[in-house]
Amino acid sequence: MFRKILVANRGEIALRVMCAAKELGIQTVAVYSEADRYSLHVRFADEAICIGPAKSARSYLDIPSVISAAEITNVDAIHPGYGFLSENANFAEVCETSGIKFIGPRPDVTRLMGLKQEARAAMAKAGLPILPGSPDVVSSVSDALDIAQEIGYPVLVKASAGGGGRGMRIVRSPEELPALMVQAQQEAQAAFNCPDVYIEKFVGAPRHIEFQVMADSYCNVEVFGERECSIQRRHQKLIEEATSVVVTPELRADMTRRLKKAMAEVGYSNAGTVEFLMDETGKLYFIEVNARIQVEHPVTEMITGVDLVKSQILIAAGAKMSDIVPNGVTITGHAIECRINAEHPDKFTPSPGKITALNLPGGIGVRVDTAMYADGVIPPYYDSLAAKLITHGRDRKEAIARMRRALEMFVVEGIHTSIPLHQRILAHPDFAAGKLDTHFLERMFAMAAH
């Protein structure tokens, strides 16, 4: 087992990793920017090192600074959390060459999964269903027009690297394609330093379904059920739940079998999420693999009783999946997560600032993952995620009831949060009925406008 781990992240995920490490008897090292000097992840770490100014490019994304902090504190391993350097294959390689274990997939697998087009090809070869699309990166408009014509409009021009909905454009006609393709390439270059795009069939009203996988270094793979992540705004998830009301036991069993085979064939290890779109007929199509722990991992933990972050650490230290789930994966009840963002619930503008009062909800089946505290400051430099509120119930109805109650008791003053928006969503009859797709919010706002 590791003696000391550096957590190369901030906020609630840094605290989450520290909790898992402390339960395993492992010391922790926090790295922080000047803006995070008084953050909770700094306070609760055994050691803390400032690695640069507020801007993430000069602190949390600065690989030499992170590695220097790891070497100074003599750690055995680095956990990257999510975001920042978590899917950076170069960072994983630098860790390994520095004699530090990277808690995540191997660099070559991370690199493969980071290139969406190559990941699509690998998953198709392994037997997963793939949306019709271009076989390779598309560089010329003429090729794009030919491929789009063959697939049939509408199509999606999509960045080959990165994620988060950036570098994507919906094209509904040949006339739109040239300009929108250039926009996607420019956005991909700015966001991911890679202008490559590919084309795939656009599904009009899909559900976003993802499966949590975990694999050891001995080609043993387990699947921890699925998550429904269809409530999104601009491709950013707002609410996630496990399991999905539209995934039948038969479909879950079939996808579990396929995913075990596919992930073993690509040599996957540690935690990962395989994302799919589900069309109106209930058919799933592979989108991408996120080669890291996800923001929404707590809903899976709540229904399986498995600490996924602790499992990441154990697997990186050499444990087998049979040590993690000796009796296999069992799913119990239903869980929902609301991402509480520091932003105006109507304008969707960031709302950094000082928290003047805070009350966190509790009670049976309620969990809050956050780095907020009274008199603490939400800085303007990073992602707006301020907390994750998770509820668990015997069934979906109870999980929703607990979430509605918990949202009422969640008080944050001094800044705006998305809590009122979450309350509106949970009160909507379509949400209660499980009638979800990625355009849910657009319909809700349109109805309110009329």
N, C-alpha and C positions, 0 to 999 in steps of 0.2 A: 504494500500500500504506500501511496505517496506520503511524504512527511510534510510538504508545504506546497500550496498551489497559489499562483498569481491569477487574479481575476481581471482579465483585460476588457473591462466594461464598466458601466456606471449604473446608477439608479436601481430600480427594483430587481433587474436580472442579476446585478452584481450581488445584491443582498441574498437573492434566492440561491445562488451558487455557494455563497458563504454559509448559509444555513445547512446545506447538504454536506459541505466539507466539515463543518464543526461536528455534525452528528457522526461523521466517520473518524473523528479525532485528528483531523488534518488542519494544520495552521494555514492562515490565509494572508495574502498580500493584496492590498488595494492599490490601484494606480488612479490618479485623479488629475484633472485640469485645475487651473487656478480658480475657475468658476465653481468647481465642486469641492472646494477646500472644506466646507462645513457639511458635506453630504453624509447621509447615514452609512453608506458603504465604506466611507473612510473611517467613521467612528467605530464601526463594529469589526473591522479587520484587525488582525494581530499586528500587522505592519502596514504602513501606507507611504507611497512615494509620489510626489508631484512630477508629472512628466511633460508639462508644457502649459501654454496659455489656453484660453477658452476654446478657440476654434479647434474642432476635432481633427482637422488635417495636421495640426501641429501638436496634438496630444494623443487622443485615443486611436487615431489612424497612423500615428508615427511609429512604424515598426522598429527602427533603431532605439527609440526611447523606451518602448515597451520591453524589448529584449534586454536593454541595459538595466532596467528596473528588476527584471527577472534574475539577471546574473548577479547584481548587487545583493539581492536578498536570498540568493542561493536556493531557488525553488526547484522542485522536481517536475512540475507540470504547469501548463497554462490553460485555463478555461476561457474561451472567448465570448461566451454568452450568445446573444443574437445581434445582428447588425454589426457595425464597425468592421472588425477583422475576422468575423466568424466564418465567412465563406471565402477568405482570401487564401488561395492555395500557396502563394509565395510566402505568406506569413507562416503557414503550417510547415513549409519546408525549412524556413529559417529556424523555427523552434527545434525541429528535429536535428538540424546540423549543429545547433548550439547545445545539444544534449538535453533538451527540455521536451518532455512529452506534450504533444498537442492533444487536448481532449476533444476529439472530433474525428471525422473520417480521414483516411490517408490523403495526402496532397494530390495524388494523381486522380483519385475518385472525386475529390472536391472540384478539381479543375474540369473534369468531364461534366459534372452536374452543373457547373457554372455556365457552360456553353449550351444553351437550351436546345439548339439544333442537334448537337452531338448527343445530348442526353435523350432527346426524342428518338434518335436512331437506335441508341443502345436499348432503350425500353421497348421499342417496337420489336427489335430482334429477340428480346427476352419474353415477348408474348403479351405486352400490355397494349390496350387499344389506343390508337393515336388519331388525333384529328387530321383530316386531309390537309396537306400542306406542301411547301417546297422542300425538296430533298436536301437542299443545301442553302447556305447564305445567298441572298439575292442582292446583286450589286447594281444591275442596270434596270432602268425603267422598262425597257422592251421585254426583258425576261420576266419582270414582275407582271406586266400586262398579260403575257402568255400564260403564266401560272395562274393568275387570278381568273382568267377566262376559263381555264380548265377546271378549277375548283368550283367556280360559280360565286357570284357576289351575293351577300357582302363577305369581305375577307378582312383579316386583321394583319396589319404590318406590325411586326413585333421585334424588339431588340433581342439579339441573341444572347447578350450578357445582362447581368443585373436582374432587378425585379422591382416590386413596389408599384407596378403599373406605369413606370416611366418608359419612354421609347415605344409607345403603342399608339396606333391610329386605326380607327375603323374606316374602311373604304367601301362605299356602297355603289360606286360606278367607275368605269374606266377613266372618265374625265377627272375624277377626284384623285386618282392614284398617284400621278407624278408629284404633285405638291405635297400630299400627305406622307409619301415615302421619304421625301427630303426632310420633312419635319421630324419624322421618327428617327432618321439617321442622325440629325443634328442633336436631338434630345438624348439619344443613346451615347453619342460622343461626349456630350457635356456631363452626363450622369455617370457613365461607366468607362469613359476613355476608350470606347470601342464603338464604331459606327455601324457594325454589322447588323443587318435585319433579315428576317425570314418572313414568309407568308403562310398563314393557316386559315382554315375555314372559320368564319365568325358565327358563333352560336348566339342567337338573339336574346333569349331569356334563360340563361343557364343557372343551375345551382352550382355552388363551389363546394366540392367534397374533397377532403384530404384524409389520408391514412397515416397514422403514426407508426413508424417502424423503428426497431432497435436491433442491432446486430453486433455480435462479438467478433473477435479477430480470427475465429475458427470456422467462418462461413455458416454460423447458426443465426437465423433470423426469426424474430417474432414481430407480429403485427398487433398493435394495441387498439384496434378498432378505428372508427372514422370520426371526423369532426365535420359539422356543417358550418361553413363560414360564408354564407351567402349575403349576410347583411353587411354591405360595404358602401363606402363613399369614395369615389375616384380610385377604385381598386385597393383601398385601404380598409381592412376589416374593422368592424365596430363591435360585433357580437359574434361569438362562436359557441357552439354547443356540441355535446357528445351524448348520445349518438345522433345520427340523422333520422328523421321520421320517414324518409323515403328509401333508406337502405334496408332491405329485407335481410333476415338471417341467411338466406340462400346467397344473395349477392355479396354479403360480408364474407361468407365462407369462401366463395369463389375468388374474390379479390385478395383475401388473405393468402390463399394458395398461390395465386399468380405473383403477388408481391414477394413472397418468400423466395420463389424461384428467381425472379428478376433481380432482386437485391443481392442474392448470393452470386449470381452470374457476373455482376459488375464488381464484385469484391467489396461491397459496402460494409462499413463497420461504424459503430457508435449510433447516435440518434439521427434520425432524418424524417422528413415529411414528404410524402408523395402526393402531389396535388392533381385533381381531376376536375373537369367540367362535366356536369350531367345535363344532357339535353332534355327536351320536353317528353321524350319517349322513355326516359329513365336509363339511357345508355351513358356509360362513363367514358371520357376521353382523357388520356394523360396530358398534363400541361408541363409540369416541371418537378424537380426534386429540390427541396431546401435542405442542404447538407449541414444541418445544425439543429439545435433546439429551437422550437417556435415560441413566439409570444404566448400563444394560446395553449401551451402544453398543460396548464393546470386542469383543464376540463377532462383531459385523458387521465391524469393522475387521480381525479376524484371518482371516476367510474371504474378504475382498475385497482386502485389502492397501491399503485407502484410509483415510487419516487423516481421520476425519469432523470432528473439531474444527478441524483446520487448514483443511479445506474450508469450514467455517462462516465462518471469518475471511476466506478468499479471496473467497467469494461476497459477503459484506457489503462487501468492497472493490471489487466490480464484476466479478469473474471469472465466466465462463460454465461450464456443466456440461461442455462439451467440453474446457475446460482441466483440469477435475478428473478426468474419466475419458475421455480422448481415444478410447479403443478400447472404450468401454462397460464395463459391470460384469461381472466374471468371479468366480465363486464356486469356491473351492478348499478341500477338506477340511471339517472340522467343528470347532466351538469351543464350549466350555462356560464359564460364569461362575458362581462361588459368591460370594454376598454375605456377607462375614464381618462379623457384627454383634457389637458389644460388649454381649452379653447372656447370661444363663444359658441353656445349651442345652436344659434341661428345663423350667425355670420361665418362660422367656421374659421375665424381668425385666431391666431395664437394668443394666449392670455398668460404670459409669464408674470411673475411677481411674488410678493411675500404672502404666505398663508397666515392669516390672522386668527383663524379658528378652525379646528378640525375635530370631527367625530367619526370614527370608523365603526361601521356596523359589525355585529357579531351574532352569536346564537348558533343553534344547530344547523349544520350544512352551509355555513357561510365562511368564506375565506377572502382575505384581502392581501394582495401582494403589492406593496408600495414602498417608496423611499420618501414619501411626504411626511412632514411633521409640523406641528404648530410653530410658527415663527420661522420656519424654513423657507427657502426661496426656490421657486421654479425658474431656472435660468432660460434665457431666450435663444440659446445657441444649439439646442438639441431637439430631438423628437419630443412631441407634445404629450406623450404617454405619461400620465401621472400616477395611475394606479390600475390594478386589475381586480375587479370584483367578481368572485366566483361563487355560485351556489350549487348545491347538490340535493337531489330529492329522490324519493323512491320511484318517481316517474316524472315526465316532462311537466305535467301540471303542477306538481309540488315544487319543482325547481324554479318554475316561473313565479309562483306565489312567493317563494323565499327571495327571489331576486327583486320583485316589486317592493317587498317589505324592506329589504336591505338598502335599496336605492333611496327610499324615503328617509332612512336613518343615516345616510352618508352625507355629512355636512362638511363642505369646504368653503371657507370665506376668505376674501382677499383677492381671489382670482375667479374667473369664469371656468366652468367645467362642462363636459358633455352630459352630465347626469340628467338634466331635463330632456335631452334628446332620447336617451335610453328609456326614460319613463314613457315617452310618447310611443316609441317602438313597441315596448312590451304591452302597452294598452291597446295596440292595434289588433282588430279581429283577425286579420290575415296572419299575423305572427302567432297568435294563439292557436290558429288552425294549422300552422306549419306550412302555409302557402308562401314559400320563400323563393326568391331568385336574386340575382345580383342587381336588379333594377328596383328592388323593394323600396328603397329610400326615395328614388325619383317619383314613384307612384304616390307615395305617402305625401311628399311635398306638393305634388300637383293637385291632389285631392284637397289639401289644406288651402291652397291658393284659390280654389273655387268655392 
